[in-house]
Each structure stands twice: as C-alpha cells, then as structure tokens.
C-alpha cells in the first residue's frame, strides 16, 4: 500500500488516497491559491509548480490560478495525471526535503470558495413508487452558493401568518438538507445527450452540501413554478473538492430499479457510492444517512441534465438531493455541520470536506 512521508498522513482521513483540492491563503501570503490537503497539511500547488521545470503547460498554468475552474476545463486525462504526480510527490522519499517547503499547516490557512460555480441544479435522489420514470430537479441559484465557514443570515420571505394569510418576514422553519454535490469538468455540445456511462468523463469531483430550506416559505410555492424563496437564499458547500477518482473504492451496487424508465437512463454498470453522511447541530449528532441507498445514481442524474440537449460546462454543479431527511427548526446562533466518510483502498477510510455554518438573525 502506498505510504506518505508527511507525518500523520497515513492515519488521517485525509490520507494519500484522498487528496482533495481547495483554495486557501495565509496571513503572510494573502493571495488565494490552489492547495491539496494531506493529513493536517496543505500542499501549495503554486509553490510546487514554481519549483518545477515545467510552468507553462496547461496543467501547471491551471494549478497557479486562484480557483479550480481552469483545471476542471482540462478534462479527465489531465486530472488523472495531476493526481498521479501529487501522489508521487507525497510518497517518494527523495522528494521529501524539497516538498516539505510546499506544505502549510491547516491551522494557518484561511479557506476560500474552491471555484466559481457557474450553474447549479438540485435533484431529488429519492423517488416515490408512482414517480420512478426519470430524476426530478429544479434549477438552483449559483450566486448564493457559499463556502463552509461563512455565516448564514436567516432569510426573509412570504409565509402564512397565524390567521392563514400570507405575510412577509423571517422564516420560522429554517431547515437542513444534507446532499452531495458533483462538479462538472468536461464540456458537452448543445443538443448532445450524455450517457450515464460517461459519468467519469465529465465529473471532476464531489463536495458536501447543505442545501438550506425555509419550509414555511415552501408552503406557498407548491402550486407555482417550484422552489424559489424557500431555496434560493443559500446553499453551503465544502471548501474541499474530493476527486471522483478518490471514491473508486467506495463504489457499491445501487438499488435495483424497474424496467419502465427511458433507455437513456439505463447503465451498463449501475453503481452508487458508499458514503455515510452525518449532521450535527451545536456539536450534537441529530441525523445520518447512507448515500448508497439513493434510487437515482449520480450517473443517471448527469444523464438527465443533458437529456433534452442542455450543455455541460466546467463549473456546473448538481446536487444529489436530500440524503438526510427530517425537519429541524433552527434557531439563531445554531451551528450546523455536515460530514461524510467513505471506504478507501485496502481497508482505509477517507473523509469528504465538512460543511459548517452558523445561523445569524435576519436583517429584516
């Protein structure tokens, strides 16, 4: 099994089989830059590139950016090559002396949004018996995706008052929806549907999401065009993007489906991911879920995105839908944290980057 020379990394959930990408800065170097987490350290990709012989190829140029978008645009082969080179750097003893200079302790880092999300679609991963023909989704609000650690201001909107009439004010039913988000890296042509079997050609990686919901606002939107004020105010996402290749060992057979769905959704290799999601409120665990139980797989959701001819572009993200269900009425000052773990190679375990958010009072 591959081992890492970074102290404590082999025992960490952020071991050499994980290697999530993020964007960070420090007090001494305040320019945001791409980093890869290994144990309790961040490998500074900007410094790594500047120390190498190649600085002008497409991959090295992308790794010097303050966001992951350009790296995502390079495609699957470039992602695999970059990941392999990082694993070699962190496992080859002869590189330890020079590469140690590229490490920053996680405690000294300020994390930023890992990329500019250009489009956002939110699916539902569950399907009632009478509604199992295709995955259902709504268009989200990319402009209100916020990184882990950023506070959430309680939203205001229309809800029913005690007399049953609509009134405008802060939500009284702020709720959690823990999901997995998938980030698109490849690009498809307008009018060209994508097969679920091409999932790994287009998906760069995964993040955890808390797709906040104002349940009382939603009551007034069920007969309209779908979720709007009840969902548009914020979706919190992890600061770390787990490469989809890191989840290979977490593949598991997805639940069986009926045969009456459209042919474009049928997979030659039907699999999901064995992820265990957990939610804490104020440090106390309140719920958990097995992501592998989803009726619709991430690959089928990808196929649904393009079934009508819509394009995939780097930076698009789609949410899996609510992996953890239940209803919580969050109070001002509450802190919500979503975490997840997955099996790694040879009995190891990896973690997806957490999502932690504090609720602030409404400004209305």
C-alpha positions in Angstrom: 0.0 0.0 0.0 1.2 3.5 -0.9 2.5 5.4 2.2 3.1 9.1 2.6 6.1 10.8 4.2 4.0 13.6 5.7 3.8 12.9 9.5 0.4 11.5 10.5 -1.0 11.4 7.0 -1.3 7.6 6.7 -3.5 7.6 9.8 -5.6 10.6 8.7 -8.9 10.6 6.9 -7.1 12.9 4.5 -4.6 10.4 3.5 -2.8 9.9 0.2 -5.9 8.0 -1.2 -8.0 11.2 -0.7 -6.1 14.4 -1.7 -9.0 16.9 -2.0 -8.4 20.2 -3.8 -9.2 23.6 -2.2 -8.2 27.2 -2.4 -6.5 28.9 0.6 -4.4 31.8 1.7 -2.4 32.7 4.8 -1.7 35.8 6.8 1.8 36.0 5.3 0.7 35.2 1.7 -2.8 36.6 1.2 -3.2 35.7 -2.5 -5.6 32.8 -2.7 -4.1 29.7 -4.4 -4.8 26.1 -5.0 -3.8 23.5 -2.4 -4.2 19.8 -1.9 -5.0 18.5 1.6 -2.8 15.8 3.0 -3.3 15.0 6.7 -3.1 18.2 8.7 -1.2 20.0 5.9 -1.9 21.7 2.6 0.4 21.1 -0.3 0.7 24.5 -2.0 0.4 23.8 -5.7 1.5 27.3 -6.7 4.9 26.8 -4.9 5.1 23.3 -6.3 4.7 24.5 -9.9 7.2 27.3 -9.4 9.8 24.9 -8.1 9.5 22.6 -11.1 10.9 22.5 -14.6 7.5 23.0 -16.2 5.5 26.1 -15.5 3.8 26.9 -18.8 1.9 23.7 -19.8 -1.9 23.7 -19.5 -2.0 21.8 -16.2 0.8 23.9 -14.5 -0.8 27.1 -15.6 -4.2 26.0 -14.2 -2.6 25.0 -10.9 -1.3 28.5 -10.4 -4.8 30.0 -10.6 -6.8 31.2 -7.6 -9.7 28.9 -8.4 -10.2 25.4 -9.8 -12.2 26.3 -12.9 -9.4 26.1 -15.4 -8.2 22.8 -14.0 -11.7 21.4 -14.4 -11.8 22.5 -18.0 -8.7 20.4 -18.9 -10.6 17.1 -18.8 -10.2 13.6 -17.3 -6.7 12.7 -18.6 -5.2 15.9 -17.2 -7.0 15.4 -13.8 -5.6 11.8 -13.6 -2.1 13.0 -14.5 -2.1 15.8 -11.9 -3.4 13.5 -9.2 -0.7 10.8 -10.0 2.1 13.4 -9.8 0.8 14.7 -6.5 0.7 11.1 -5.1 4.2 10.6 -6.3 5.4 13.8 -4.7 3.9 12.8 -1.4 5.1 9.2 -1.4 8.6 9.4 -2.9 11.2 9.8 0.0 13.7 11.5 -2.3 11.2 14.4 -2.8 10.5 14.9 0.9 13.2 17.5 1.6 12.2 19.9 -1.2 8.4 19.3 -1.0 8.3 19.9 2.7 8.8 23.6 1.8 5.5 23.5 -0.1 3.4 22.5 3.0 1.2 24.8 5.1 -0.4 23.6 8.4 -4.1 23.6 8.0 -4.5 25.7 11.1 -2.6 28.6 9.5 -4.8 28.6 6.4 -7.8 30.7 5.5 -10.1 28.7 3.2 -11.9 30.2 0.2 -14.6 29.0 -2.2 -12.7 26.4 -4.3 -14.1 27.6 -7.6 -16.7 29.8 -9.3 -19.8 27.7 -9.7 -21.3 28.7 -13.0 -24.6 26.9 -12.8 -26.4 24.9 -10.2 -29.1 22.2 -10.5 -30.7 20.5 -7.5 -32.1 16.9 -7.8 -34.1 14.7 -5.6 -32.4 11.4 -5.0 -35.5 9.7 -3.7 -38.4 8.6 -5.8 -41.9 7.5 -4.6 -43.3 4.4 -6.2 -45.6 6.3 -8.5 -42.8 8.6 -9.8 -39.9 6.5 -11.0 -39.6 7.3 -14.7 -36.9 9.9 -14.5 -34.9 12.0 -11.9 -36.6 15.2 -10.9 -34.7 18.5 -10.4 -35.0 22.3 -10.1 -32.7 25.0 -11.3 -30.8 26.5 -8.3 -29.1 29.8 -7.6 -25.3 29.7 -8.3 -24.8 33.2 -6.9 -25.8 32.2 -3.4 -23.5 29.1 -3.1 -21.3 29.9 0.0 -18.3 28.1 1.3 -18.1 26.2 4.6 -17.3 28.7 7.5 -19.4 31.5 6.1 -22.3 32.5 8.3 -25.9 32.3 7.0 -28.2 35.3 7.6 -31.8 34.0 8.3 -33.8 34.7 5.1 -37.0 36.6 4.9 -39.9 35.8 2.6 -43.6 35.1 2.5 -45.2 32.6 4.9 -48.6 32.1 6.3 -49.4 34.1 9.4 -51.5 32.8 12.4 -54.6 33.9 10.5 -53.7 31.8 7.5 -52.9 34.9 5.3 -49.5 35.4 3.7 -47.1 37.8 5.4 -43.5 38.8 4.8 -40.9 38.2 7.4 -38.0 35.9 8.6 -38.5 32.2 8.2 -39.6 30.3 11.3 -38.8 26.9 9.8 -35.2 27.1 8.7 -34.2 23.5 7.8 -31.2 21.4 6.7 -30.8 19.3 3.6 -27.6 17.3 3.5 -26.5 16.4 0.0 -23.6 15.5 -2.2 -22.7 17.9 -5.0 -21.0 16.8 -8.2 -18.8 19.2 -10.1 -18.6 19.1 -13.9 -15.3 19.5 -15.6 -15.8 18.4 -19.2 -17.9 20.2 -21.8 -20.6 18.8 -24.0 -22.2 20.0 -27.2 -25.6 21.7 -27.4 -28.2 19.2 -28.3 -26.0 16.2 -27.5 -27.3 13.9 -24.7 -24.7 12.3 -22.4 -24.9 8.7 -21.4 -24.7 7.7 -17.7 -21.8 5.5 -18.6 -19.8 8.7 -19.4 -20.1 9.9 -15.8 -16.4 9.8 -15.0 -15.5 11.6 -18.2 -17.4 14.7 -17.1 -17.4 14.7 -13.3 -14.2 16.1 -11.6 -15.2 15.6 -8.0 -17.7 15.8 -5.2 -18.4 18.1 -2.3 -20.8 18.1 0.6 -23.7 20.5 0.5 -26.2 21.9 3.0 -29.0 23.0 0.7 -30.9 25.1 3.2 -34.7 25.2 3.1 -37.3 27.6 4.5 -40.1 25.1 5.0 -42.7 27.8 5.7 -41.9 29.7 2.5 -42.2 26.4 0.6 -45.8 26.0 1.6 -46.7 29.0 -0.6 -44.7 27.8 -3.6 -46.0 24.3 -4.1 -48.6 25.4 -6.6 -46.4 27.7 -8.6 -43.3 27.2 -10.7 -41.4 25.4 -7.9 -39.0 26.3 -5.2 -37.9 30.0 -5.2 -37.7 32.0 -2.0 -37.6 28.7 0.0 -34.4 27.6 -1.6 -32.6 30.5 -3.3 -31.1 32.3 -0.3 -28.2 29.9 0.3 -26.5 26.6 -0.3 -23.4 25.9 1.8 -20.7 23.8 0.2 -17.4 22.2 1.4 -14.2 24.1 0.9 -12.6 20.9 -0.3 -13.4 19.1 -3.6 -12.8 15.3 -3.4 -11.6 14.0 -6.8 -14.1 11.4 -8.2 -11.1 9.0 -8.6 -10.7 9.1 -4.8 -14.1 7.5 -4.4 -13.3 4.4 -6.6 -13.0 2.1 -3.6 -16.4 3.4 -2.3 -18.3 2.2 -5.4 -21.2 -0.1 -4.5 -24.1 -1.7 -6.3 -27.0 0.7 -6.5 -30.6 -0.4 -5.6 -32.5 -2.3 -8.2 -34.8 -0.3 -10.5 -37.9 -1.1 -12.6 -37.6 -1.6 -16.3 -40.1 1.1 -17.4 -37.7 4.0 -17.4 -36.4 5.7 -20.6 -33.4 4.0 -22.3 -31.1 7.0 -21.9 -31.1 6.3 -18.1 -30.0 2.7 -18.3 -26.5 2.0 -17.1 -24.2 -0.8 -18.2 -22.5 -0.7 -14.7 -25.1 0.5 -12.2 -23.3 1.8 -9.1 -23.6 4.4 -6.3 -21.1 5.5 -3.6 -20.9 4.1 -0.1 -20.9 7.4 1.7 -22.0 7.8 5.3 -23.4 11.3 5.9 -23.9 12.8 9.4 -25.4 16.1 10.7 -24.5 17.8 13.9 -26.3 20.8 15.4 -24.3 22.6 18.1 -21.9 19.7 18.3 -24.7 17.1 18.8 -25.4 14.4 16.2 -29.0 14.7 15.0 -29.2 12.5 11.9 -27.3 10.3 9.5 -27.8 8.6 6.2 -26.3 6.1 3.8 -25.9 7.8 0.4 -25.7 4.4 -1.4 -29.5 3.9 -0.8 -30.3 6.6 -3.4 -32.8 5.4 -6.0 -31.3 7.6 -8.7 -27.5 7.3 -9.1 -25.2 10.3 -9.8 -24.6 9.0 -13.3 -28.3 8.9 -14.0 -28.7 12.4 -12.7 -25.9 13.5 -15.1 -27.7 11.9 -18.0 -30.9 13.7 -17.0 -29.1 17.0 -17.1 -28.5 16.7 -20.8 -31.4 14.5 -21.9 -33.1 17.5 -23.5 -29.9 18.8 -25.1 -28.7 21.1 -22.4 -24.9 21.6 -22.3 -22.4 20.7 -19.6 -19.7 23.2 -18.9 -16.8 23.4 -16.4 -18.1 24.8 -13.1 -21.6 23.4 -13.3 -22.6 21.7 -10.1 -25.6 19.4 -9.4 -26.8 18.4 -6.0 -27.9 14.8 -5.4 -30.9 15.8 -3.4 -31.7 15.2 0.3 -29.6 12.3 1.5 -30.7 13.1 5.1 -34.4 13.8 5.7 -36.2 15.2 8.7 -37.2 18.6 9.9 -35.4 20.9 12.2 -36.4 24.4 13.1 -33.0 26.0 13.5 -32.6 28.9 15.9 -30.4 32.0 15.6 -26.9 31.1 16.8 -27.2 27.4 15.9 -24.2 25.9 14.2 -24.8 23.1 11.7 -22.1 20.7 10.5 -22.3 18.1 7.7 -19.6 15.4 7.5 -19.2 12.2 5.5 -16.8 9.3 5.3 -16.2 6.7 2.6 -14.2 3.5 2.2 -10.7 3.9 0.8 -8.4 1.2 -0.7 -7.3 -1.8 1.4 -9.4 -1.1 4.4 -8.6 2.6 4.7 -11.2 5.4 5.2 -11.4 8.8 3.7 -13.5 11.9 4.5 -15.2 14.4 2.4 -14.6 18.0 3.4 -17.1 19.1 6.1 -19.6 21.9 5.7 -20.1 24.1 8.8 -22.3 27.1 9.1 -23.7 29.4 11.8 -27.1 30.9 11.6 -27.4 34.7 12.2 -30.5 36.7 12.8 -32.4 38.2 9.8 -31.7 41.7 8.8 -35.4 42.3 8.1 
